[in-house]
Amino acid sequence: MTLSLLLNIALFVALGAEPFHGPQTAARLEFEPAAIDVVRDSTGYVQQMIRFYSSTGDTVRVTSVNGSCRCANGSVQRPITHDSTAGKIFLAINAQHFTDSVNYVDFTVGHTGVNSPAMFRVVVRLQP
């Protein structure tokens, strides 16, 4: 190491500065709508596009979407939200095998905000 680098490190430590670990944000991920309540169609499938926003307007990136059952799938259409630009997630549920009148499918959404992972719920109702 050079003397200049050692002096900079010593000064950095002496001042008690926190090391930089990359961008950090206090933003929380918020969904629009907050949850979905749908009736399964005649084909047995549910498909829905949801939007997500940052609570503070800071940039938040969605890194993963996982359904609570093998019948649920999510794909990120627009992974980043910032300012007033919404991110988008497409949700698909194969509800053909559902027999209860009310069913709950939860999606776990991993992201770079402080409340990661966030949960999103879809309530699937069967037609009477």
N, C-alpha and C positions, 0 to 999 in steps of 0.2 A: 504494500500500500504506500501511497505517496504521503508525504508530510501534510500536504494540503487537505487530503481526504481525511486523515486522522484528526486534524484540527477541526474540520467541519463536523465530524462525528462527535468529538468531545464537546464542542459548543452546543450541538443539538441536545446531547444528554444533559449538559449542565443547565440549560434553560428549561429542562423538564418538558420538552415538547413531546406530544404523542406522535408516534410514527404514523405515516399515511398508509392506509390499507385500501385505497381506492374510494370510489364515490359511495357515500352513504346518504340515505334519505330517511326522513321520518314519515314519508308518505305511506298511507294505507291504501290497499286496493279496495275499491267499491264497485259493486255490480249494478247494472241497470237492465232489467228490473232486479230487485233484491233477491227474488225467488220466482219460480215459474210454477203455475198451477194449470195443468192442461188435461184435456180429455183425450184418451188414446183414440186415434182415428181407426177407420175400418180395416186398414192394412196392418195395424198393430205397431206402427212406428211413431216416434215423436222426434221431431227435428226442430231446433230453435237456435237462432243466433242471439247471443247476448253481448252486451258492451261492458267494458270495465274502464274505470277512471282512477286517477290518483287523487287522494283527498286533498293534497296540497298543491297540485299542479306540477310537482316534480316528476321526472321520468321514472316510470316503473315498467319493468319487463317481465312478462309471464314466461316462465321457463318450463312448465309442465301442466298437463290436465289429465287427471285420472278419475274414472268413474268408480262407484262403490260396488259395482257388479260387472260381470263379463258382458252384460247386455248393454252397457253404456260406454260411449266413446266420445272424446272431445278432441277437437283440433283447433289450434291457434291460427286465426286468419290474419290478425294484426297484433304482433306480440308486444308492442310498445305503446304506452300512453304517456302523454305529456301535455302541459297546458290544457287546452280544451279539446284535444284530439283523443277520441276514444280508441281503445284497443277492442278487438273482437275475438270471440270464441264461438265456434260452431259446436253444438251439442247434438248427439244422436242417441236415441234409446230404442232398442228392440224390445217392445213391451208385449209381444205376442204371447208369451208364457205367463203373464201376470194374471192371477186369479182373484186377488183381493180387490175390493171396490176402490181402495185408496192405497197407493204404493209410493215409496219415497226412494229417490235415487239421488245420491250426493256426489258431487264432484269436488275433488281436492285440487286446488289451483296453486301451484308453486310460483313464487314471484320474488322480486328484489325489494319489495316494501317491507315494513316492519311487522305486519301481521301475517307473514308467510308461514305456513300455507293458509290460504283462505278457503272457506267452504261455500259451495253454491248448491242449493237444493232445488230439485225438480219434483213436484208432486204430480203423479200420474193417476188419473181417475179413469175407471172403466165406465162406459156408457151404461145407464140403467136398463 
